[in-house]
Amino acid sequence: MQADGWRDKAVLVSNARGSSPFVVVCDHASNRLPARYGTLGLSPVERLSHIAWDPGALAVSRALCSLLDAPLVESTVSRLIIDCNRELDSPDLIWTLSEATRIAANEGIDDAERQFRIDHYHRPYHASIETLLEARRHAGQETILVCMHSFTPVYHGVARPWPIGLLHGTDVGFTQALYGALKAEDATLNVGWNEPYAALKGVTLTLERHGDGRGIESTMIEMRHDEILEPRGVTLWASRLARSLAMAREIRREAR
């Protein structure tokens, strides 16, 4: 693999010793293509579009972590290299068609290349999450996992009306509490439940593996990316989410 400076790292962990009960992870934080892959045959516009990453998700994640003093784990590699939120046997682990865009460079890759991407990008990301969560478990530190994503305002010609959607794993409790907290702050807010994707349908690997798999409270937040492409929107949503996550935690504590 060609050198790519510090960005050769497949994953970055920030504020690992943060005092917050929340741990934020961002599967599709970056549109970076490591040097060995060139441009994947894609134009600059395509590489900046949602097919390559989740625009705005990392900015909100970082602002949220700053407000909460929370750790952040982020992938540094475009999902067009490998999708860190997919199982290893998933047909879209390595995308060849994203919405209407053909990723010709990913067609027909051999087993060795597939394994290289798994070993160098997918596994290190999930190993870093596990290392962080295990350290917190040993320290007796409460942990609530928050998986941050963004989605396109229009998909296959269909407009998506929700500025935010919430997805849950097998345990719906914390996500229900977060839904209630968001609506308590603004009753008019259109909060999607299992939108724009259905939970447990192949798009919640990180949530399932590190939340359900560890038996810790968790949720997945999807932001419509036109809400969070500018600093004002990032600040607004990070602040709203910081308050709502804290309220959801209190709701869950009182329910026990």
C-alpha positions in Angstrom: 0.0 0.0 0.0 1.4 3.4 -1.0 2.1 5.8 1.8 -0.6 8.3 2.5 0.8 10.1 5.5 -1.0 10.0 8.8 -4.2 9.4 6.8 -3.0 5.8 6.2 -4.8 5.1 9.4 -8.1 3.4 8.8 -9.6 4.7 12.0 -9.2 7.7 14.3 -10.2 7.6 18.0 -10.5 11.0 19.7 -11.0 11.8 23.4 -10.8 8.1 24.4 -10.9 9.0 28.1 -13.9 11.3 27.8 -16.1 11.3 30.9 -19.4 11.1 29.1 -21.6 8.0 29.3 -22.0 8.4 25.5 -19.6 7.0 22.9 -20.1 8.3 19.4 -19.1 6.3 16.3 -19.2 7.5 12.7 -19.0 4.7 10.1 -19.1 6.9 7.0 -17.2 9.9 8.3 -14.8 10.2 5.3 -14.8 10.2 1.5 -11.0 9.5 1.4 -9.7 7.1 -1.2 -6.3 5.7 -0.2 -3.6 6.4 -2.8 -3.5 2.8 -4.2 -7.1 3.3 -5.5 -6.7 6.5 -7.3 -10.1 8.1 -8.0 -11.9 4.7 -8.6 -12.8 6.3 -11.9 -15.1 8.8 -10.3 -15.4 12.5 -10.9 -14.6 15.1 -8.1 -18.4 15.8 -7.9 -19.1 12.0 -7.4 -16.4 11.7 -4.8 -17.9 14.6 -2.9 -21.4 13.2 -3.1 -23.3 11.0 -0.7 -22.3 7.8 -2.5 -18.8 8.2 -1.0 -19.6 9.2 2.6 -22.2 10.7 4.9 -21.8 14.5 4.4 -22.1 16.4 7.7 -22.1 13.4 9.9 -18.6 13.8 11.1 -19.0 17.6 11.8 -22.1 16.9 13.9 -20.3 14.0 15.7 -17.3 16.1 16.6 -19.5 19.0 17.8 -21.6 16.6 19.8 -18.5 15.0 21.4 -17.2 18.4 22.4 -20.4 19.3 24.1 -20.7 15.9 25.9 -17.0 15.2 26.5 -17.6 12.0 24.7 -15.1 9.7 22.8 -15.4 9.5 19.1 -14.4 6.7 16.7 -14.4 7.5 13.0 -13.6 5.6 9.9 -11.1 7.5 7.6 -11.9 5.6 4.5 -14.7 6.1 1.9 -17.5 3.5 2.0 -16.7 3.0 -1.7 -13.6 1.2 -0.6 -15.4 -0.9 2.0 -18.6 -0.2 3.9 -17.8 -0.5 7.6 -21.5 -0.7 8.4 -22.0 -4.0 6.5 -21.4 -7.6 7.4 -18.5 -9.3 5.6 -20.8 -11.5 3.6 -23.1 -8.6 2.6 -23.5 -8.0 -1.2 -22.9 -4.3 -0.7 -19.8 -4.6 1.5 -18.0 -3.3 -1.5 -20.3 -1.2 -3.7 -20.4 -1.6 -7.4 -23.5 0.5 -7.9 -24.5 3.3 -5.5 -28.0 4.6 -6.3 -27.5 5.4 -10.0 -23.7 5.6 -10.0 -21.7 2.7 -11.3 -18.4 2.0 -9.4 -16.7 0.1 -12.2 -13.3 -0.1 -10.4 -15.0 -2.3 -7.8 -16.4 -4.8 -10.3 -14.8 -8.2 -10.3 -12.2 -7.5 -7.6 -10.4 -10.7 -6.7 -10.4 -12.5 -3.3 -7.0 -11.1 -2.4 -8.1 -7.5 -2.8 -11.3 -8.1 -1.0 -9.4 -9.6 1.9 -6.9 -6.7 1.9 -9.8 -4.2 2.3 -11.3 -6.2 5.1 -8.0 -6.6 6.9 -6.8 -3.0 6.5 -10.0 -0.9 6.8 -13.0 -2.9 8.1 -11.5 -4.9 10.9 -9.3 -2.1 12.4 -12.4 0.1 12.6 -14.4 -2.4 14.5 -11.4 -3.5 16.6 -10.9 0.1 17.7 -14.6 0.4 18.8 -14.3 -2.9 20.8 -11.0 -1.8 22.4 -12.6 1.5 23.6 -15.8 -0.2 24.9 -13.8 -2.9 26.6 -11.6 -0.4 28.4 -14.7 1.4 29.6 -16.2 -1.8 30.8 -13.1 -2.6 32.8 -13.2 0.9 34.3 -16.8 0.4 35.3 -17.8 3.3 33.1 -21.4 3.6 31.9 -21.6 3.5 28.1 -24.4 4.3 25.7 -23.4 3.8 22.0 -24.5 6.5 19.5 -24.0 5.7 15.8 -24.1 8.8 13.6 -25.0 8.9 10.0 -26.6 11.2 7.4 -28.9 10.5 4.4 -29.8 12.2 1.2 -32.8 14.5 0.9 -34.0 12.7 -2.2 -33.4 9.0 -3.1 -34.4 7.5 -6.5 -36.5 10.6 -7.1 -38.5 10.3 -3.8 -38.2 13.1 -1.3 -37.5 12.3 2.3 -39.4 14.5 4.7 -37.7 13.8 8.0 -34.8 16.0 9.1 -33.8 13.2 11.5 -34.5 9.5 11.7 -33.8 7.1 14.6 -33.0 3.4 14.2 -32.8 0.8 16.9 -31.3 -2.6 17.4 -33.0 -5.5 19.1 -33.5 -3.3 22.3 -35.7 -0.4 21.4 -35.6 1.2 24.8 -33.0 4.0 24.5 -34.2 4.9 21.0 -37.7 5.2 22.2 -36.5 7.5 25.0 -34.5 9.6 22.5 -37.6 9.9 20.3 -39.6 11.1 23.2 -36.9 13.6 24.2 -36.7 15.1 20.7 -40.4 15.5 20.5 -40.5 17.0 24.0 -38.1 19.7 22.9 -40.1 20.4 19.7 -43.4 18.7 19.3 -43.5 19.7 15.6 -40.3 18.0 14.7 -40.8 15.3 12.1 -38.7 12.5 13.7 -38.6 9.3 11.5 -38.9 6.0 13.3 -36.7 3.4 11.5 -36.3 6.0 8.7 -35.0 6.3 6.1 -34.0 2.7 6.5 -35.7 -0.2 8.4 -33.8 -1.4 11.5 -32.1 -4.8 11.5 -32.3 -5.0 7.7 -28.6 -5.2 7.0 -27.8 -1.5 7.6 -27.1 -1.6 11.4 -24.0 -3.7 11.7 -22.2 -1.3 14.1 -25.3 -0.9 16.2 -25.9 -4.6 16.4 -22.4 -5.7 16.9 -21.2 -3.2 19.5 -24.5 -2.3 21.1 -26.8 -5.3 21.1 -23.7 -7.6 21.1 -22.4 -6.1 24.3 -25.8 -5.7 25.9 -25.4 -1.9 26.2 -27.9 0.8 25.4 -27.5 2.1 21.9 -29.1 4.0 19.1 -28.5 5.0 15.5 -29.1 8.6 14.4 -29.7 9.5 10.7 -29.6 13.2 9.8 -30.8 14.5 6.5 -27.6 16.0 5.2 -29.0 19.3 3.8 -29.6 20.1 7.5 -26.0 19.8 8.5 -23.8 21.1 5.6 -23.2 24.5 7.1 -21.8 25.5 10.5 -25.1 26.9 11.7 -27.0 23.6 11.1 -24.2 21.6 12.7 -24.3 23.7 15.8 -28.1 23.6 16.0 -28.3 19.9 15.7 -25.3 19.0 17.9 -26.8 21.2 20.7 -30.3 19.6 20.2 -28.9 16.1 20.2 -26.7 16.8 23.3 -29.7 17.9 25.2 -32.0 15.1 23.9 -29.4 12.3 24.5 -29.0 13.5 28.1 -32.8 13.6 28.6 -33.2 10.2 27.1 -30.6 8.8 29.6 -32.5 10.3 32.4 -35.8 8.9 31.1 -34.2 5.4 31.0 -32.7 5.8 34.5 -36.1 6.8 36.0 -37.8 3.8 34.3 -35.5 1.3 36.0 
